[in-house]
Amino acid sequence: MSDDVTRIVGERDLDDTRFDADDARAALRDIVRTRRFDERALALQRRGWMSGYPPYEGQEAAQVGAAHAMRDDDHLFPTYRSNALQIARGVPMSDILLFRRGFAEYHSDHDVPVFPQAVPIASQIPHAAGAGMAANYADEDWAALVCFGDGATSEGDFHEGLNFAGVFDAPTVFFCENNGWAISLPRERQTASDSIAIKADAYGIDGVQVDGNDPLAVRAVVADALASARDGEPVLVEALTYRRGAHTTADDPSQYRDGEPDLPEWRLRDPLDRFAEWCEAQGVVDGDFLEAATEDANEELADAVETAEDAPPRARGDVRLPVRVAPGGRPAPARGGPAGRRRAPETYELER
């Protein structure tokens, strides 16, 4: 594992990187888009529009950078806080709003290769390792990117996923957004290791750290990791960022946060302000850029909210639909019912 934290903002000029002005503007535009989504979603939840929401303010740069690093055919395995990554990847905002209102993500008509958000902690990690193994077996060239927080590294699924990937050379990148908190527990209560990235050594894969509040640095590191993964060398990426708000709308961080954490300024600073200032200093945006990007994001959000509100309500009986498919494409008989009897399968085709 490298001891260096990869960084561009504040250390290099744009001309000294692999990126150009269009790349920087695209990153800043998506950070604005996803910040506005987060703010609007939080406001909607507070008025009872959805039951719960996990804010991600402060983590937009990490997620946007990772999304921009992925090829069109790479598969994304998001966690519940990966909304910015999904939006920057091309998932419609309305899909994520509908998910928070109880609709299944797989009803969308988009063609982005993304799996449903994983709400159980770390359960998506072995899924991504297995999908990477399947890509190898099918002789396909895409890689999987799986997202999780630092708290997920305390789960057995994390260790099992990395172990399988290391043994079977799965084309998988493990993208850990280390935001400093696992709900109410700080990182030092999660692990005694020097970093999350160093855990990769135990599984024979590479581990790297990157400034998670620098979207271009994240894009560079994740792009290189995905290229390595496609060559049979999985990688663990630790993006160092900070969760500026609550864990979810059911959380009160004032109960466990006392003053400023002992972290460097670059990690605590708002990544939107930091990157916008750097872009202006590099001459790639002017003072009107943020205002225009915000107006565009507000229009996109208004359409997304309208789409979500216009969606027909799901029938109450849908909650009891079988989730297994029998040969022929029909639902398999469901278990349970009165006295443990099996209900007869419905006579309709499941959506594929």
N, C-alpha and C positions, 0 to 999 in steps of 0.2 A: 504494500500500500504506500502511495506517495504521502509525504508529510505536508505537502503544499496545498493550500486552498486556492483553486483556480479563480482568477478575477480579471475582469477587463475594465469595468467602470472605476475611475479614479486611479488607474495604473497605466492604461494604454490609450492611445488615440485610435479612432475607428480605422484609420488608414493602416494601422499596424496589426489589424485582425484579418480574419478570413471573410468578414462581413462588409456589406456596403450600406449606403444611406437608406436604401429601400428596406433592407433587413431591420435596421434600427427603427425606422418609422413603423414597420409592421408590428414589431414587438411593443412599441409604446402604444400604438392604437389598440392592440389586444389587451394590454394592461388596463387601459382606460375602459374598454368594453366590459371586461370582467369585474373591475372595481364597481362600475355602475350596476352591474347585475347583482353583485353581493349586497350593495346598499339597498337596492330596490327589493330584493328577496327578503332581507331582514325586516324592512318596513312592512312588507306584505304579511310576514309571519306575525308581527306584533299586533296587527289588526285582525288576526284570526283567519287569514286567507289560506294558510297552511298550518299543519299541526306543529311542525318543528323544522329547524334549519341550522346547519353547521356553518357559521361564518368562516371566511378564509382571508380576511383583510390582512395584508402583510405578506401573503404567500403567492400573490399573482405573478411576480416575476419568475419564480421557480417553475410554476405550472405553464406559463406561456412559453418560456424558453424550452421546456421539455417538449411541448406540443409542436413547436416549430422545428424541432430536431427530427421528428418522426417522418418516415416515408409514408406515402399514401396507403401502402399495403401493410404497414406495421400495425399490430393489434394492441389496443389499449385496455388495461385492466385497472379501472379506477376504484378508489375508495370513496367514501361518502363526502369527503372534503375536496374532491378533485374536479369541482364544477368549472373552475377557470380553465383547466387543462382540456376538459371536454368541449367547452365553448370555443377555445382557440383551435381545437382540432377539427371543428366543423359541426359538432352536435348542435341542433337548434336550441336556443334558449327556452323555447316553449316546452321542449321535451323534458328539460330538467325541472321546470316549474310543475309540469304535470306529474312527474315522478313524486315530487313533494306533496302533491294532492292525491296520491294513492293510485296513480296509473302506472302500468308496467312500461318500462323503457323500451321493450322490444316491439311495441306497437308503432314505433316511428317508421317513416318511410325514407329516412336518410340511409346512406350506404357507407357510413364511417365504420370501420372494423373496431368496434368498442363493445366490451362486455358490460353487463349491468353493474351499477355501483355496488360495491360490497359494504354493507353496514356492519356485519360482524367483524371484529378486529382481526386482520391478517388472513382471513379465509381466502382472499383472492391470490395470495402469493403462491401456494402450491398449484392453483388453477393455471397461473401464468407459466410456471415451470412445465406443467404438463402440456400446455398448448405449444410451448416451444419444442418440446420433445415430439409432439405430433407433427409440427412443421418439418422437423428433421425426417421423420418416418415417411412423410408425403413428398419429400424432396422439394419443399417450397423454400423460398428465399426470404420470407419476412421474419421480423423479430417481434418479440412481445415486450412491452413496457408495463411494469406493474408498479402502482403507486401506494405508498403507505406512510404512516408517521413513525416517529421514534418510539412511541409506545408499543407499536406492533412488533418491534424487535424482541419484546419479552414473551411473545407467543411462540408456541411450538411450531405453528405453521410457517413462521419466518425461517426457522432453522431447517425444517424439512424441505421447504422450497429451494433454499440455497444449496442444500446438500444434493438434492436430485439434479439441479441444474449443473452443479459442478461435476457430478459423476457422469452425467449423460450429455454433457456439452450442449445443454439447451440454449438456443438463441434467445436469451431472456436478459433484460436489464431490470434490476431491482432499484427503483427510484424512491429513496427515503427522504421525505421532507421533514427534516429535524427542526421543528418549530419551537423546541424548548420545553414543551409541555405534553404530557400524556394525561389529558383531562386536568387533574389538579397536581399531578406529580411532575417535578422537574426532571430533567434528563439524568442528573446524578443519582436519582432514586430509581432509575430504570436499569442502569448498568454501571459497572465499575471500570469498564474498558475506556481507553483513551478517546475513542470515537466510535461512531456506528460503522464507518467505513472499514475500520481495522478488523471487524468481525468477518470480513470476506476471507481473510487469511485462513481461517479454520476450514473453509470449504474449497480451498485451492482455486479461488477466483480472484480477480482484481477488485480492489476497493479504492474509490477516489472521493475527495471532498471538493465541493464547489461553493462559491458564494451564491447562495440561493436567492439573494436580492438583486442579482445581476443577470438579466435575461439572456444576454448574449453569451456570457460565460457558461450559463447552464446549457444553452443550445449547443455550444461547442463541445462541452464535456459529454452530454447525452448523445449527440451525433456520433462522436468517436466510440462511445460505449455500444451503441446500436451496431455500428460497423464491426466492432470486435465480436459482438454476440452472433452476428450472422456468420462469422468465421469460426463459430464453435467455442467462443470464449466469453461466457456470461460475465457481467460486471455489476457490482453494487455501487451505486452513486448516492452519496450523502450530500443533500443540498441544505446548507446551513441558513435558516431563515428564522422568522419569529412570528408566533401567533399573537396578533395585536388585540384580538377580542376574546370573546368567550369560546369555550369548547363547542357548545351548542346554545340555542336560545333557552335551554333549560338550566344553563350553568351560570354561576355568579363568581367570576374570577376574583372579585374583591375579598372573597373568603379565604383565598390561599395565596394571593400575590401581595407582597408587602414591599412597596417601593420598586425602584428600577433593578432589573436583574444584572448580574455581573457578566455582561456580554459586550463585545466591541460595538462601537457606534454604527458601523456599516450594517451590522446585523439587526439593530433596533430601529434604524431609520426607515421611514415609509419608502418602499421601493418605487412607488410611482413618482414621488417628488425627486428622489435621487436620480432615477434614470432620465426623467424629463430634463433636469438641469444638465446632465451630461450630454444629452442629445442637443440641447440648445448650444452648449459650449462647443460641440463638434460641428455646429452649423447645419445640421440635418433637419431641424424643425425651427419654426419661428413661434412668436408668442400667440399666434392664432390657432396653432395646431391642436392644442389641448381643448380649446373651446369647441372647435369643429368636431373633433373626435367624440367629445361628450354629447354634443347635439345628435350625432349619428347614433351613438349608443342609446340615447334616450328614445329615439324613434324605434330602434330595433326592439327595445324593451317593451314599449307600448304595444307593438304588434304581438310580441310574445305573450304578454299578459292577456291580451284580447283573445288570442288563439286558445290559451289555456282555459279562459273563462267560458269560451264558446263550446268547449268539448262536452259532448253529452255525458251525463252521469252514468257510471257503471251500474249494471243491475245488481241488486243485493245478492242474488244467487251466484254471481260470478266468484264470490269468495270460496265457494265450495267446489269449483270446477276441478276435475282431476288434473294433475300436472305431469302424469306419465302418458306416453303414447304407445298404444299397442300396434302390432303389425297391421298395415293398411292405413295408418295415419289417424285412427280413431282413438279417443281417450281410453286408457286402460281402466278396468273396473276399479273403483275407489274402495279402499278399506274403511271399515268402521260402520257407523249407522247403528240403529237400535239393536241391542243384544249382540253387537259385533258382526252383524250380517253385512255382506258386501252389496253395495248398491250396483244396480245395472248401469253399464256405461251409457252416456248420452249418445245420440245418433247424429252428431254433427262433426265436421272436420275441424281440427285445431288449426289455428293460423300458424304458418311456418315463417 
